[in-house]
């Protein structure tokens, strides 16, 4: 195709055709009819030759496009033009005035709806442009990232240099300090050697003096060891006496808890209320090591009592409440709130009790350095003076105004007096430990903490929030000693009012169960 096109350009046929047309225009009026016809036929022959060459080039170009390429162009431009030209020639009309040119046909077809191939081409062009824009953006981001990386490298290099400089300074300071220390030791050694030289004592006198000093030190150590053994023996005896007293007190409480009537407990509480630290006639001398030695044993006993309260006393209280309250959630809420209020009231009572002991022992220990040990020793030895019944009344009073469990106010919480009294005694004794034990704060809707609580059997183990607490966790400072129990459900952050439901066959009024 390229060879035919070069041949057509080199022949210069179109240029000679234009020259002949100009010559014919000049001689047209002077020529005869036969001469004009001959000129026209010569021009037609030359145009036919050029058209033949152009059609050959058209055929070669169409063959190079393949089977389908070029079909739409031929249909839209060549065939309509040929049809219009032959129609005008057969009717004897002027071709120039009526037949549309190839350029007009091309413009008309261009304004029509684009073919699917054109639409695909446009879509590909748009995709290509978007891809190019994305590539440009990625390149810009890459350049910016390289700049940021370079800046971070520079900063890290600067910080590394500063750190190395600081390390070098510290090394220099360390070397100077070591040199000063070595100089000081050398001066001390020189002084000691000079003192030894200046001493007039003989070798035998120095040996005798050393022997006497060693003998005195050995005698002193023996006497101190004997006194320490005696103190430890006395402390162990006191510890045995305290543990035996606690054992007897626990046995008495267990026997009273197994008795059906609460009258003996009220009488013992009245007797404990009548006693106070101010009525003690004899004040014992403090033993500072006694509380430290017995702290571990008392702590173990209190942890055992607290665990028994969770495993046994709590279940007994639940059984009492389930006789009158149908909803298990309400029962567990009541017991948890009773435990929390008991700890709060017991801590307040311990604080007042300690203040009272301080005031009572101040005249006996004026100017003494063992005042705090004496107060602690007195508190540990007189824990039975705690008025637990008054704390039980305070706890019940606080539960009666708690909106989660007291509305409608138809349940008398005196039913839980034994349980509350046991928790108050445990909490009061835990405040005398070093350090004291306390329960963890818990709120409904908080995030479940696996270190403080374990989930109850009916919990949703995938829920992250606490619906309500069953038993508090026991803490020592910030460390968890004993885990509590909580119920987790989905949607626990929506707090609904807790309503106490009453069994239709019974009613609790003023601590008396009445069958209906």
The 8 nearest C-alpha neighbors of each residue, nearest first, counted from 0:
[[1, 3, 2, 59, 56, 4, 60, 55],
 [0, 2, 4, 3, 5, 56, 6, 59],
 [3, 1, 5, 0, 4, 6, 7, 56],
 [4, 2, 6, 0, 5, 1, 7, 56],
 [3, 5, 1, 7, 6, 2, 8, 0],
 [6, 4, 2, 8, 7, 3, 9, 1],
 [5, 7, 3, 9, 4, 8, 2, 10],
 [8, 6, 4, 10, 5, 9, 3, 11],
 [7, 9, 5, 6, 10, 11, 4, 12],
 [10, 8, 6, 11, 7, 5, 12, 4],
 [11, 9, 12, 7, 8, 6, 13, 5],
 [10, 12, 14, 9, 13, 8, 15, 7],
 [13, 11, 10, 15, 14, 16, 7, 49],
 [12, 14, 16, 11, 15, 17, 49, 46],
 [13, 15, 17, 16, 11, 12, 18, 19],
 [16, 14, 18, 12, 17, 13, 19, 11],
 [17, 15, 13, 19, 14, 18, 12, 20],
 [16, 18, 20, 14, 15, 19, 13, 21],
 [19, 17, 15, 21, 20, 16, 22, 14],
 [20, 18, 22, 16, 21, 17, 23, 15],
 [19, 21, 17, 23, 18, 22, 24, 16],
 [20, 22, 24, 18, 19, 23, 17, 25],
 [23, 21, 19, 25, 24, 20, 18, 26],
 [24, 22, 20, 26, 25, 21, 27, 19],
 [23, 25, 21, 27, 22, 26, 20, 28],
 [24, 26, 22, 23, 27, 21, 28, 29],
 [27, 25, 23, 29, 24, 28, 30, 22],
 [26, 28, 24, 30, 23, 29, 25, 35],
 [29, 27, 30, 26, 25, 31, 24, 23],
 [28, 30, 26, 27, 31, 25, 35, 34],
 [31, 29, 27, 28, 34, 26, 35, 32],
 [30, 32, 34, 33, 35, 29, 28, 27],
 [31, 33, 35, 34, 36, 30, 37, 27],
 [32, 34, 36, 35, 31, 37, 30, 38],
 [35, 33, 37, 31, 36, 32, 30, 38],
 [34, 36, 38, 32, 37, 33, 39, 30],
 [37, 35, 39, 33, 34, 38, 40, 32],
 [36, 38, 34, 40, 35, 39, 33, 41],
 [39, 37, 35, 41, 36, 40, 34, 42],
 [40, 38, 36, 42, 41, 37, 43, 35],
 [39, 41, 43, 37, 42, 38, 36, 44],
 [40, 42, 44, 38, 39, 43, 37, 45],
 [43, 41, 45, 39, 40, 44, 46, 38],
 [42, 44, 40, 46, 41, 45, 47, 39],
 [45, 43, 47, 41, 42, 46, 40, 48],
 [44, 46, 48, 42, 47, 43, 41, 49],
 [47, 45, 49, 43, 48, 44, 50, 42],
 [46, 48, 50, 44, 45, 49, 43, 51],
 [47, 49, 51, 45, 46, 50, 44, 52],
 [48, 50, 46, 52, 51, 47, 53, 45],
 [51, 49, 53, 47, 52, 48, 54, 46],
 [52, 50, 48, 54, 49, 53, 47, 55],
 [51, 53, 55, 49, 50, 54, 56, 48],
 [54, 52, 50, 56, 55, 51, 57, 49],
 [53, 55, 57, 51, 56, 52, 50, 58],
 [56, 54, 52, 58, 53, 57, 51, 59],
 [55, 57, 53, 59, 54, 58, 0, 60],
 [58, 56, 54, 60, 55, 59, 53, 61],
 [57, 59, 55, 61, 56, 60, 54, 62],
 [60, 58, 62, 56, 61, 57, 0, 63],
 [59, 61, 63, 57, 62, 58, 56, 64],
 [62, 60, 58, 64, 63, 59, 69, 57],
 [63, 61, 59, 64, 60, 65, 58, 66],
 [62, 64, 60, 61, 65, 59, 58, 68],
 [65, 63, 68, 61, 62, 60, 69, 66],
 [66, 64, 63, 62, 68, 67, 61, 69],
 [65, 67, 68, 64, 62, 70, 61, 69],
 [66, 68, 65, 70, 69, 64, 71, 61],
 [69, 67, 64, 70, 65, 66, 61, 71],
 [68, 70, 72, 71, 61, 73, 67, 64],
 [71, 69, 73, 72, 68, 67, 74, 61],
 [70, 72, 74, 73, 69, 75, 68, 76],
 [73, 71, 75, 69, 70, 74, 76, 77],
 [74, 72, 77, 70, 76, 71, 75, 69],
 [75, 73, 71, 72, 78, 76, 70, 77],
 [74, 76, 72, 73, 71, 77, 108, 79],
 [75, 77, 73, 104, 74, 72, 78, 79],
 [78, 76, 73, 80, 79, 81, 74, 75],
 [77, 79, 81, 80, 74, 76, 82, 73],
 [80, 78, 82, 81, 77, 76, 83, 75],
 [79, 81, 83, 77, 78, 82, 84, 76],
 [82, 80, 84, 78, 83, 79, 85, 77],
 [83, 81, 79, 85, 80, 84, 86, 78],
 [82, 84, 86, 80, 81, 98, 85, 87],
 [85, 83, 81, 87, 86, 82, 98, 80],
 [86, 84, 88, 82, 87, 83, 89, 81],
 [87, 85, 83, 89, 88, 84, 82, 90],
 [86, 88, 92, 90, 84, 85, 89, 94],
 [87, 89, 85, 91, 86, 90, 92, 84],
 [90, 88, 86, 91, 87, 85, 92, 84],
 [91, 89, 87, 88, 92, 86, 85, 93],
 [90, 92, 88, 89, 87, 93, 86, 94],
 [93, 91, 87, 90, 88, 94, 97, 89],
 [94, 92, 95, 96, 97, 87, 91, 88],
 [93, 95, 98, 97, 96, 87, 92, 84],
 [96, 94, 93, 97, 98, 99, 100, 92],
 [95, 97, 94, 93, 98, 99, 92, 87],
 [98, 96, 94, 95, 99, 93, 87, 92],
 [97, 99, 94, 83, 84, 95, 96, 100],
 [100, 98, 103, 97, 80, 104, 101, 83],
 [99, 101, 103, 102, 104, 98, 80, 95],
 [100, 102, 104, 103, 105, 76, 80, 99],
 [101, 103, 105, 100, 104, 106, 99, 76],
 [104, 102, 106, 100, 105, 101, 99, 107],
 [103, 105, 101, 107, 102, 106, 76, 108],
 [104, 106, 102, 108, 103, 107, 109, 101],
 [105, 107, 109, 103, 104, 108, 102, 110],
 [108, 106, 104, 110, 109, 105, 103, 111],
 [107, 109, 111, 105, 110, 106, 104, 75],
 [110, 108, 106, 111, 107, 105, 113, 112],
 [111, 109, 107, 108, 106, 112, 113, 105],
 [110, 112, 108, 109, 113, 107, 106, 114],
 [113, 111, 114, 110, 109, 108, 115, 117],
 [114, 112, 117, 111, 118, 115, 109, 116],
 [113, 115, 117, 116, 118, 112, 119, 111],
 [116, 114, 118, 117, 119, 113, 120, 112],
 [115, 117, 119, 114, 118, 120, 113, 121],
 [118, 116, 120, 114, 119, 115, 113, 121],
 [117, 119, 115, 121, 120, 116, 122, 114],
 [120, 118, 122, 116, 117, 121, 123, 115],
 [119, 121, 117, 123, 118, 122, 124, 116],
 [120, 122, 124, 118, 119, 123, 117, 125],
 [123, 121, 119, 125, 124, 120, 118, 126],
 [122, 124, 126, 120, 121, 125, 127, 119],
 [123, 125, 121, 127, 122, 126, 120, 128],
 [124, 126, 128, 122, 127, 123, 121, 129],
 [127, 125, 123, 129, 128, 124, 130, 122],
 [126, 128, 124, 130, 125, 129, 123, 131],
 [127, 129, 131, 125, 126, 130, 124, 132],
 [130, 128, 132, 126, 131, 127, 133, 125],
 [131, 129, 133, 127, 132, 128, 126, 134],
 [130, 132, 134, 128, 129, 133, 127, 135],
 [133, 131, 129, 135, 130, 134, 136, 128],
 [132, 134, 136, 130, 135, 131, 137, 129],
 [135, 133, 131, 137, 136, 132, 138, 130],
 [134, 136, 132, 138, 133, 137, 131, 139],
 [135, 137, 133, 139, 138, 134, 140, 132],
 [138, 136, 140, 134, 139, 135, 141, 133],
 [137, 139, 141, 135, 136, 140, 134, 142],
 [138, 140, 136, 142, 141, 137, 135, 143],
 [141, 139, 137, 143, 138, 142, 144, 136],
 [142, 140, 138, 144, 139, 143, 137, 145],
 [141, 143, 145, 139, 140, 144, 138, 146],
 [144, 142, 146, 140, 145, 141, 139, 147],
 [145, 143, 141, 147, 146, 142, 140, 148],
 [144, 146, 148, 142, 143, 147, 149, 141],
 [145, 147, 143, 149, 144, 148, 150, 142],
 [148, 146, 150, 144, 149, 145, 151, 143],
 [149, 147, 145, 151, 150, 146, 144, 152],
 [148, 150, 152, 146, 147, 151, 145, 153],
 [149, 151, 147, 153, 152, 148, 154, 146],
 [150, 152, 154, 148, 153, 149, 155, 147],
 [153, 151, 149, 155, 150, 154, 156, 148],
 [152, 154, 150, 156, 151, 155, 157, 149],
 [153, 155, 151, 157, 156, 152, 158, 150],
 [156, 154, 158, 152, 157, 153, 159, 151],
 [157, 155, 159, 153, 154, 158, 152, 160],
 [156, 158, 154, 160, 155, 159, 153, 161],
 [159, 157, 161, 155, 160, 156, 162, 154],
 [160, 158, 156, 162, 161, 157, 155, 163],
 [159, 161, 163, 157, 162, 158, 164, 156],
 [160, 162, 158, 164, 159, 163, 165, 157],
 [163, 161, 159, 165, 164, 160, 166, 158],
 [164, 162, 166, 160, 165, 161, 159, 167],
 [163, 165, 161, 167, 162, 166, 160, 168],
 [164, 166, 162, 168, 167, 163, 161, 169],
 [167, 165, 163, 169, 168, 164, 162, 170],
 [168, 166, 170, 164, 165, 169, 163, 171],
 [169, 167, 165, 171, 170, 166, 172, 164],
 [168, 170, 172, 166, 171, 167, 173, 165],
 [171, 169, 173, 167, 168, 172, 166, 174],
 [170, 172, 168, 174, 169, 173, 175, 167],
 [173, 171, 169, 175, 170, 174, 176, 168],
 [174, 172, 170, 176, 171, 175, 169, 177],
 [173, 175, 177, 171, 176, 172, 178, 170],
 [174, 176, 178, 172, 173, 177, 179, 171],
 [177, 175, 179, 173, 178, 174, 180, 172],
 [176, 178, 180, 174, 179, 175, 173, 181],
 [177, 179, 175, 181, 176, 180, 174, 182],
 [178, 180, 176, 182, 177, 181, 183, 175],
 [179, 181, 177, 183, 182, 178, 176, 184],
 [182, 180, 184, 178, 183, 179, 177, 185],
 [183, 181, 179, 185, 180, 184, 178, 186],
 [182, 184, 180, 186, 181, 185, 179, 187],
 [185, 183, 187, 181, 186, 182, 188, 180],
 [184, 186, 188, 182, 187, 183, 189, 181],
 [187, 185, 189, 183, 184, 188, 190, 182],
 [186, 188, 184, 190, 185, 189, 183, 191],
 [189, 187, 185, 191, 190, 186, 184, 192],
 [190, 188, 186, 192, 187, 191, 185, 193],
 [189, 191, 193, 187, 188, 192, 194, 186],
 [190, 192, 194, 188, 193, 189, 187, 195],
 [193, 191, 195, 189, 194, 190, 188, 196],
 [192, 194, 190, 196, 195, 191, 189, 197],
 [195, 193, 191, 197, 192, 196, 190, 198],
 [196, 194, 192, 198, 193, 197, 191, 199],
 [195, 197, 193, 194, 198, 192, 199, 191],
 [196, 198, 194, 195, 193, 199, 192, 200],
 [197, 199, 195, 196, 200, 194, 201, 193],
 [200, 198, 197, 201, 196, 195, 202, 204],
 [201, 199, 198, 204, 202, 205, 203, 197],
 [200, 202, 204, 203, 205, 199, 198, 206],
 [201, 203, 205, 204, 206, 200, 207, 199],
 [204, 202, 206, 205, 201, 207, 200, 208],
 [203, 205, 207, 201, 206, 202, 208, 200],
 [204, 206, 208, 202, 203, 207, 209, 201],
 [205, 207, 209, 203, 208, 204, 210, 202],
 [208, 206, 204, 210, 209, 205, 203, 211],
 [207, 209, 205, 211, 206, 210, 204, 212],
 [208, 210, 206, 212, 207, 211, 213, 205],
 [211, 209, 207, 213, 208, 212, 214, 206],
 [212, 210, 214, 208, 213, 209, 215, 207],
 [211, 213, 215, 209, 214, 210, 216, 208],
 [214, 212, 216, 210, 211, 215, 209, 217],
 [213, 215, 211, 217, 212, 216, 210, 218],
 [214, 216, 212, 218, 217, 213, 219, 211],
 [217, 215, 219, 213, 214, 218, 220, 212],
 [216, 218, 220, 214, 219, 215, 221, 213],
 [219, 217, 221, 215, 220, 216, 214, 222],
 [218, 220, 216, 222, 217, 221, 215, 223],
 [221, 219, 223, 217, 218, 222, 224, 216],
 [222, 220, 218, 224, 219, 223, 217, 225],
 [221, 223, 225, 219, 224, 220, 226, 218],
 [224, 222, 220, 226, 225, 221, 227, 219],
 [225, 223, 227, 221, 226, 222, 220, 228],
 [226, 224, 228, 222, 227, 223, 221, 229],
 [225, 227, 229, 223, 228, 224, 230, 222],
 [228, 226, 224, 230, 229, 225, 231, 223],
 [229, 227, 225, 231, 230, 226, 232, 224],
 [230, 228, 232, 226, 227, 231, 233, 225],
 [229, 231, 227, 233, 232, 228, 234, 226],
 [230, 232, 234, 228, 233, 229, 235, 227],
 [233, 231, 229, 235, 230, 234, 228, 236],
 [232, 234, 230, 236, 231, 235, 229, 237],
 [235, 233, 231, 237, 236, 232, 289, 238],
 [236, 234, 238, 232, 237, 233, 231, 239],
 [235, 237, 239, 233, 238, 234, 240, 232],
 [236, 238, 240, 234, 235, 239, 241, 233],
 [237, 239, 235, 241, 236, 240, 234, 242],
 [240, 238, 236, 242, 237, 241, 243, 235],
 [239, 241, 237, 243, 238, 242, 244, 236],
 [242, 240, 244, 238, 243, 239, 245, 237],
 [243, 241, 245, 239, 244, 240, 246, 238],
 [242, 244, 246, 240, 245, 241, 239, 247],
 [245, 243, 241, 247, 242, 246, 248, 240],
 [244, 246, 248, 242, 243, 247, 249, 241],
 [247, 245, 243, 249, 244, 248, 242, 250],
 [246, 248, 250, 244, 249, 245, 251, 243],
 [247, 249, 245, 251, 246, 250, 244, 252],
 [250, 248, 252, 246, 251, 247, 245, 253],
 [249, 251, 247, 253, 248, 252, 246, 254],
 [252, 250, 248, 254, 249, 253, 247, 255],
 [253, 251, 255, 249, 254, 250, 256, 248],
 [252, 254, 256, 250, 255, 251, 249, 257],
 [255, 253, 251, 257, 252, 256, 250, 258],
 [254, 256, 252, 258, 257, 253, 251, 264],
 [257, 255, 253, 254, 258, 252, 417, 259],
 [256, 258, 254, 255, 253, 259, 252, 260],
 [257, 259, 255, 256, 260, 254, 261, 263],
 [260, 258, 257, 261, 256, 255, 262, 263],
 [261, 259, 262, 258, 263, 255, 264, 256],
 [262, 260, 264, 263, 265, 259, 258, 255],
 [263, 261, 265, 264, 260, 266, 267, 259],
 [262, 264, 266, 265, 261, 267, 255, 260],
 [265, 263, 267, 262, 266, 261, 268, 255],
 [264, 266, 268, 262, 263, 267, 269, 261],
 [267, 265, 269, 263, 268, 264, 270, 262],
 [268, 266, 270, 264, 269, 265, 271, 263],
 [267, 269, 271, 265, 270, 266, 388, 272],
 [270, 268, 266, 272, 267, 271, 265, 273],
 [269, 271, 267, 273, 268, 272, 266, 274],
 [272, 270, 268, 274, 273, 269, 384, 386],
 [273, 271, 269, 386, 270, 274, 268, 384],
 [272, 274, 270, 271, 269, 275, 268, 384],
 [275, 273, 271, 272, 384, 270, 278, 276],
 [274, 276, 277, 278, 384, 273, 272, 279],
 [277, 275, 278, 279, 356, 274, 359, 355],
 [276, 278, 275, 279, 359, 356, 355, 280],
 [279, 277, 276, 275, 280, 274, 281, 273],
 [280, 278, 277, 276, 281, 282, 275, 274],
 [279, 281, 278, 282, 277, 276, 283, 275],
 [282, 280, 279, 283, 278, 284, 277, 276],
 [281, 283, 280, 284, 279, 360, 363, 377],
 [284, 282, 285, 281, 377, 373, 286, 376],
 [283, 285, 286, 282, 373, 376, 377, 369],
 [286, 284, 373, 287, 376, 283, 372, 369],
 [285, 287, 289, 288, 284, 376, 372, 373],
 [288, 286, 372, 289, 285, 290, 291, 373],
 [289, 287, 291, 290, 286, 292, 234, 293],
 [290, 288, 292, 291, 286, 287, 234, 293],
 [289, 291, 293, 292, 288, 294, 376, 287],
 [292, 290, 294, 288, 289, 293, 287, 295],
 [291, 293, 289, 290, 294, 288, 295, 234],
 [292, 294, 290, 296, 291, 295, 297, 289],
 [295, 293, 291, 297, 296, 292, 290, 298],
 [296, 294, 298, 297, 293, 299, 292, 291],
 [295, 297, 299, 293, 298, 294, 300, 292],
 [298, 296, 300, 294, 299, 295, 293, 301],
 [297, 299, 295, 301, 296, 300, 294, 302],
 [298, 300, 302, 296, 297, 301, 295, 303],
 [299, 301, 297, 303, 298, 302, 296, 304],
 [302, 300, 304, 298, 303, 299, 305, 297],
 [303, 301, 305, 299, 304, 300, 306, 298],
 [302, 304, 306, 300, 301, 305, 307, 299],
 [305, 303, 301, 307, 306, 302, 308, 300],
 [306, 304, 308, 302, 307, 303, 301, 309],
 [305, 307, 303, 309, 308, 304, 302, 310],
 [308, 306, 304, 310, 309, 305, 311, 303],
 [309, 307, 312, 305, 306, 311, 310, 313],
 [310, 308, 306, 313, 307, 311, 312, 305],
 [309, 311, 307, 308, 306, 313, 312, 314],
 [312, 310, 314, 308, 313, 307, 309, 315],
 [313, 311, 308, 315, 314, 316, 309, 418],
 [312, 314, 316, 309, 315, 311, 308, 317],
 [313, 315, 317, 311, 316, 312, 318, 310],
 [316, 314, 312, 318, 317, 313, 311, 319],
 [317, 315, 313, 319, 314, 318, 312, 320],
 [318, 316, 314, 320, 315, 319, 321, 313],
 [317, 319, 315, 321, 316, 320, 314, 322],
 [320, 318, 316, 317, 321, 322, 315, 414],
 [321, 319, 317, 322, 318, 323, 324, 316],
 [322, 320, 324, 318, 323, 319, 317, 325],
 [323, 321, 320, 319, 324, 318, 502, 325],
 [322, 324, 502, 321, 501, 320, 505, 325],
 [325, 323, 321, 501, 500, 502, 326, 320],
 [326, 324, 321, 500, 502, 327, 323, 501],
 [325, 327, 328, 329, 324, 330, 500, 321],
 [328, 326, 330, 329, 331, 325, 321, 324],
 [327, 329, 331, 330, 326, 332, 467, 333],
 [330, 328, 332, 327, 331, 326, 333, 499],
 [331, 329, 327, 333, 332, 328, 320, 317],
 [332, 330, 334, 328, 333, 329, 469, 335],
 [331, 333, 329, 335, 330, 334, 336, 328],
 [334, 332, 330, 336, 331, 335, 337, 329],
 [333, 335, 337, 331, 336, 332, 338, 330],
 [334, 336, 338, 332, 337, 333, 469, 470],
 [335, 337, 339, 333, 338, 334, 340, 332],
 [336, 338, 334, 340, 335, 339, 341, 333],
 [339, 337, 341, 335, 336, 340, 334, 342],
 [338, 340, 336, 342, 341, 337, 335, 343],
 [339, 341, 343, 337, 342, 338, 394, 336],
 [342, 340, 338, 423, 344, 339, 343, 394],
 [343, 341, 345, 339, 426, 340, 344, 346],
 [342, 344, 340, 346, 341, 345, 339, 347],
 [343, 345, 347, 341, 346, 342, 390, 340],
 [346, 344, 348, 427, 342, 423, 347, 343],
 [347, 345, 349, 343, 348, 344, 342, 350],
 [348, 346, 350, 344, 345, 349, 351, 343],
 [347, 349, 345, 351, 346, 350, 352, 344],
 [350, 348, 352, 346, 347, 351, 427, 353],
 [349, 351, 347, 353, 348, 352, 346, 354],
 [352, 350, 354, 348, 349, 353, 355, 347],
 [351, 353, 349, 355, 350, 354, 348, 356],
 [354, 352, 356, 350, 355, 351, 349, 357],
 [353, 355, 357, 351, 356, 352, 350, 358],
 [354, 356, 352, 358, 353, 357, 351, 359],
 [357, 355, 353, 359, 354, 358, 360, 352],
 [358, 356, 354, 360, 355, 359, 361, 353],
 [357, 359, 355, 356, 361, 360, 354, 362],
 [358, 360, 356, 357, 361, 277, 355, 276],
 [361, 359, 357, 363, 358, 362, 356, 364],
 [360, 362, 364, 358, 363, 359, 357, 365],
 [363, 361, 364, 360, 365, 359, 358, 357],
 [364, 362, 360, 361, 365, 359, 282, 367],
 [365, 363, 367, 361, 362, 366, 370, 360],
 [364, 366, 367, 362, 363, 361, 370, 368],
 [365, 367, 364, 368, 370, 369, 363, 361],
 [368, 366, 364, 369, 365, 370, 363, 371],
 [367, 369, 370, 366, 371, 364, 372, 365],
 [370, 368, 372, 367, 371, 373, 285, 287],
 [369, 371, 373, 372, 368, 367, 364, 374],
 [372, 370, 374, 373, 369, 375, 368, 376],
 [373, 371, 375, 369, 287, 374, 370, 376],
 [372, 374, 285, 376, 370, 371, 375, 377],
 [375, 373, 371, 377, 372, 376, 378, 370],
 [376, 374, 372, 378, 377, 373, 379, 371],
 [377, 375, 373, 379, 374, 378, 372, 380],
 [376, 378, 374, 380, 375, 379, 381, 373],
 [377, 379, 375, 381, 376, 380, 382, 374],
 [380, 378, 376, 377, 381, 382, 375, 431],
 [379, 381, 377, 378, 382, 376, 241, 383],
 [382, 380, 378, 383, 379, 384, 377, 276],
 [381, 383, 384, 379, 385, 380, 378, 428],
 [382, 384, 381, 385, 271, 380, 386, 248],
 [385, 383, 382, 271, 381, 274, 275, 386],
 [384, 386, 383, 387, 382, 271, 272, 352],
 [387, 385, 272, 388, 389, 271, 384, 268],
 [386, 388, 390, 389, 385, 420, 391, 423],
 [389, 387, 391, 390, 386, 268, 392, 420],
 [388, 390, 392, 391, 387, 386, 393, 272],
 [389, 391, 393, 387, 388, 392, 344, 394],
 [392, 390, 388, 394, 389, 393, 420, 419],
 [391, 393, 389, 395, 390, 394, 396, 388],
 [394, 392, 390, 396, 391, 395, 397, 389],
 [393, 395, 391, 397, 396, 392, 340, 341],
 [396, 394, 398, 392, 397, 393, 412, 399],
 [395, 397, 393, 399, 394, 398, 392, 400],
 [398, 396, 394, 395, 399, 400, 393, 401],
 [399, 397, 395, 401, 400, 396, 394, 405],
 [398, 400, 396, 397, 405, 401, 395, 408],
 [399, 401, 398, 397, 402, 405, 396, 404],
 [400, 402, 398, 403, 399, 405, 404, 397],
 [403, 401, 405, 404, 400, 406, 497, 496],
 [402, 404, 497, 401, 405, 496, 406, 498],
 [403, 405, 402, 406, 401, 497, 333, 499],
 [406, 404, 408, 399, 402, 401, 407, 403],
 [407, 405, 408, 404, 402, 498, 499, 403],
 [406, 408, 409, 405, 499, 498, 404, 410],
 [409, 407, 406, 405, 410, 399, 411, 404],
 [408, 410, 407, 411, 508, 507, 406, 405],
 [411, 409, 507, 408, 412, 508, 405, 506],
 [410, 412, 413, 510, 509, 508, 507, 414],
 [411, 413, 414, 415, 395, 410, 510, 416],
 [414, 412, 416, 415, 411, 510, 395, 509],
 [413, 415, 412, 416, 510, 411, 319, 417],
 [416, 414, 413, 418, 417, 412, 419, 316],
 [417, 415, 413, 419, 418, 414, 420, 391],
 [418, 416, 420, 419, 415, 421, 256, 414],
 [417, 419, 421, 415, 420, 416, 312, 422],
 [420, 418, 416, 422, 421, 417, 391, 415],
 [421, 419, 423, 417, 418, 422, 391, 416],
 [420, 422, 424, 418, 423, 419, 425, 417],
 [421, 423, 425, 419, 424, 420, 426, 341],
 [424, 422, 420, 426, 341, 345, 421, 425],
 [425, 423, 427, 421, 422, 426, 428, 420],
 [426, 424, 422, 428, 423, 427, 429, 421],
 [425, 427, 429, 423, 342, 428, 424, 345],
 [428, 426, 345, 424, 430, 429, 425, 423],
 [429, 427, 425, 430, 431, 426, 424, 382],
 [430, 428, 426, 431, 436, 427, 432, 435],
 [429, 431, 435, 428, 427, 432, 436, 426],
 [432, 430, 429, 428, 435, 379, 433, 378],
 [433, 431, 435, 434, 430, 429, 294, 298],
 [434, 432, 435, 431, 294, 291, 430, 436],
 [433, 435, 432, 436, 475, 476, 430, 431],
 [436, 434, 432, 430, 433, 429, 431, 437],
 [437, 435, 475, 429, 474, 430, 434, 473],
 [436, 438, 474, 473, 475, 435, 439, 429],
 [437, 439, 473, 472, 474, 471, 440, 436],
 [440, 438, 472, 474, 473, 471, 441, 437],
 [439, 441, 438, 442, 471, 472, 339, 437],
 [442, 440, 439, 443, 468, 471, 445, 467],
 [443, 441, 445, 444, 440, 467, 468, 465],
 [442, 444, 467, 466, 445, 465, 441, 468],
 [443, 445, 492, 465, 491, 464, 466, 442],
 [446, 444, 465, 464, 443, 442, 447, 441],
 [445, 447, 464, 463, 465, 448, 444, 443],
 [446, 448, 464, 465, 463, 445, 449, 487],
 [449, 447, 450, 451, 452, 446, 453, 445],
 [448, 450, 452, 451, 453, 447, 454, 482],
 [449, 451, 448, 452, 482, 479, 453, 447],
 [452, 450, 482, 449, 448, 472, 483, 479],
 [453, 451, 483, 484, 482, 449, 450, 448],
 [452, 454, 484, 485, 449, 483, 455, 482],
 [455, 453, 485, 486, 484, 458, 456, 452],
 [456, 454, 458, 486, 457, 485, 484, 453],
 [455, 457, 458, 454, 486, 459, 460, 453],
 [458, 456, 455, 459, 486, 454, 487, 460],
 [459, 457, 487, 486, 455, 456, 460, 488],
 [458, 460, 488, 462, 461, 487, 457, 489],
 [459, 461, 462, 458, 487, 454, 488, 463],
 [462, 460, 459, 463, 489, 488, 487, 458],
 [461, 463, 489, 488, 459, 460, 464, 487],
 [462, 464, 447, 446, 461, 465, 487, 489],
 [465, 463, 446, 447, 444, 445, 491, 462],
 [466, 464, 487, 444, 445, 467, 447, 486],
 [465, 467, 491, 487, 443, 486, 444, 488],
 [466, 468, 443, 465, 486, 485, 469, 332],
 [469, 467, 485, 470, 486, 484, 335, 332],
 [468, 470, 485, 484, 331, 335, 332, 467],
 [471, 469, 484, 483, 335, 468, 472, 485],
 [472, 470, 483, 438, 439, 473, 484, 469],
 [471, 473, 483, 482, 439, 438, 481, 451],
 [474, 472, 438, 481, 480, 437, 479, 439],
 [475, 473, 479, 437, 438, 480, 478, 436],
 [474, 476, 436, 478, 477, 479, 480, 437],
 [475, 477, 478, 474, 434, 436, 435, 437],
 [478, 476, 475, 474, 479, 439, 480, 437],
 [479, 477, 475, 474, 476, 480, 473, 451],
 [480, 478, 474, 481, 473, 451, 475, 477],
 [481, 479, 474, 473, 478, 475, 482, 472],
 [482, 480, 473, 479, 472, 483, 474, 451],
 [483, 481, 472, 452, 451, 473, 479, 453],
 [482, 484, 472, 452, 471, 470, 451, 453],
 [483, 485, 453, 470, 452, 469, 454, 468],
 [486, 484, 468, 469, 454, 455, 467, 452],
 [485, 487, 458, 455, 467, 466, 454, 465],
 [488, 486, 465, 458, 466, 459, 464, 462],
 [489, 487, 459, 462, 491, 466, 458, 490],
 [488, 490, 462, 491, 487, 459, 464, 463],
 [491, 489, 492, 493, 488, 464, 466, 462],
 [490, 492, 466, 444, 493, 489, 488, 464],
 [491, 493, 444, 490, 494, 464, 466, 443],
 [494, 492, 491, 490, 495, 444, 466, 443],
 [495, 493, 492, 496, 491, 444, 443, 466],
 [494, 496, 497, 493, 498, 403, 492, 491],
 [497, 495, 498, 403, 494, 402, 404, 406],
 [496, 498, 403, 404, 495, 499, 329, 406],
 [499, 497, 500, 406, 496, 404, 407, 329],
 [498, 500, 329, 404, 501, 497, 407, 324],
 [501, 499, 324, 325, 498, 502, 326, 323],
 [502, 500, 324, 323, 503, 499, 325, 506],
 [501, 503, 323, 504, 324, 505, 325, 500],
 [504, 502, 505, 501, 515, 506, 323, 500],
 [503, 505, 515, 502, 514, 506, 323, 501],
 [506, 504, 514, 515, 513, 502, 503, 323],
 [505, 507, 513, 512, 508, 514, 323, 501],
 [508, 506, 512, 511, 410, 510, 411, 513],
 [507, 509, 511, 510, 411, 506, 512, 410],
 [510, 508, 411, 511, 507, 413, 410, 412],
 [509, 511, 508, 413, 411, 414, 507, 512],
 [512, 510, 508, 507, 509, 513, 506, 414],
 [513, 511, 507, 506, 514, 510, 505, 508],
 [512, 514, 506, 505, 511, 507, 515, 508],
 [515, 513, 505, 504, 506, 512, 507, 503],
 [514, 504, 505, 513, 506, 503, 512, 502]]
